[in-house]
Amino acid sequence: MTAGTADGTAPGSDWTDYLDALEAAVRAMDGELIDGRTPPDEAIGAVEALRAPTSPLPPRLADRRVLVLALLEDVSVRAQARRDAVGAELLSMPHRRAPARRDAPATLGGTLDIVG
């Protein structure tokens, strides 16, 4: 039987909670990427807001940590591929210039009068 901590929680539960939250947030982002959508800012913010516990990682959670980190790496690769695809799509779009205004003089802003 495993002894609990002073506050009544099981040892390593902070790490278990952290890994659960990280995995859920990363899987939510992955679902968006797989569906061809960019994850919403809230999903990205959820991952950024997570902080790893300061206590040492219990040895029993080492394998789980490796699996979650591998998932995070896979999702990062998909996110970068999505970013690159969106960038390529934007570059392929025609560049538009603002239409010239007939009422604006051609020399507007061409000189600066610092004397008078």
C-alpha positions in Angstrom: 0.0 0.0 0.0 1.3 3.5 -0.9 1.4 6.1 1.8 -0.2 9.4 1.0 1.3 12.9 1.4 0.6 15.3 4.3 -2.4 16.7 2.5 -3.9 13.3 1.9 -3.1 13.0 -1.9 -1.2 10.1 -3.4 2.5 10.7 -4.1 3.0 11.8 -7.7 -0.6 12.9 -8.1 0.6 16.4 -9.1 2.5 14.7 -12.0 -0.4 12.5 -12.9 -2.7 15.6 -13.0 -0.2 17.5 -15.1 0.4 14.7 -17.6 -3.4 14.2 -17.9 -4.0 17.9 -18.6 -1.1 18.2 -21.0 -2.3 15.1 -22.9 -5.9 16.3 -23.1 -4.8 19.8 -24.3 -2.4 18.4 -26.9 -5.0 15.9 -28.2 -7.5 18.7 -28.6 -5.0 20.7 -30.7 -4.2 17.5 -32.7 -7.9 17.0 -33.5 -8.1 20.5 -34.9 -5.0 20.0 -37.0 -6.2 16.6 -38.3 -9.5 18.3 -39.4 -7.4 20.9 -41.3 -8.2 23.7 -38.9 -5.8 25.9 -36.9 -6.2 25.3 -33.2 -8.0 28.2 -31.4 -6.0 30.5 -29.2 -7.7 29.0 -26.2 -6.2 25.5 -27.0 -2.7 26.9 -27.4 -3.1 29.0 -24.3 -4.2 25.9 -22.3 -0.9 24.2 -23.2 1.2 27.3 -22.5 -0.5 27.8 -19.1 0.5 24.4 -17.8 3.5 24.2 -15.5 5.3 21.1 -14.7 5.3 20.2 -11.0 8.5 21.1 -9.1 8.5 17.8 -7.3 10.6 15.0 -8.8 8.9 12.8 -11.4 8.0 9.5 -9.8 9.7 6.6 -11.6 6.4 4.9 -12.3 5.4 7.8 -14.5 8.6 8.0 -16.6 7.1 5.9 -19.4 3.9 8.0 -19.5 6.0 11.2 -19.6 7.9 9.8 -22.6 4.6 9.0 -24.4 3.1 12.4 -23.8 6.3 14.1 -25.0 6.2 12.0 -28.1 2.6 13.0 -28.7 3.6 16.6 -28.2 6.4 16.3 -30.7 4.1 14.7 -33.3 1.5 17.4 -32.9 4.3 20.1 -33.2 5.3 18.6 -36.5 1.7 18.7 -37.7 1.3 22.3 -36.5 4.5 23.3 -38.4 3.2 21.6 -41.5 -0.1 23.4 -41.2 1.7 26.7 -40.7 3.8 26.1 -43.8 0.8 25.1 -45.9 -1.1 28.3 -44.9 2.0 30.3 -45.6 2.4 28.8 -49.1 -1.3 29.4 -49.8 -1.0 33.0 -48.8 2.1 33.5 -51.0 0.3 32.0 -53.9 -2.5 34.6 -53.7 -2.3 37.6 -56.0 -0.8 40.7 -54.4 -3.2 43.6 -54.4 -2.3 47.2 -54.2 -4.5 49.9 -52.7 -6.3 51.7 -55.5 -4.9 55.1 -56.4 -7.0 58.0 -55.2 -7.6 60.6 -57.9 -8.0 63.3 -55.3 -4.6 62.7 -53.7 -1.7 64.7 -55.1 1.1 62.6 -56.5 3.7 64.5 -54.4 1.9 64.0 -51.1 4.5 63.2 -48.6 7.3 63.6 -51.1 8.9 66.6 -49.4 9.3 67.9 -45.9 9.3 71.6 -45.1 11.4 71.9 -42.0 12.1 75.6 -42.4 8.8 77.1 -42.4 
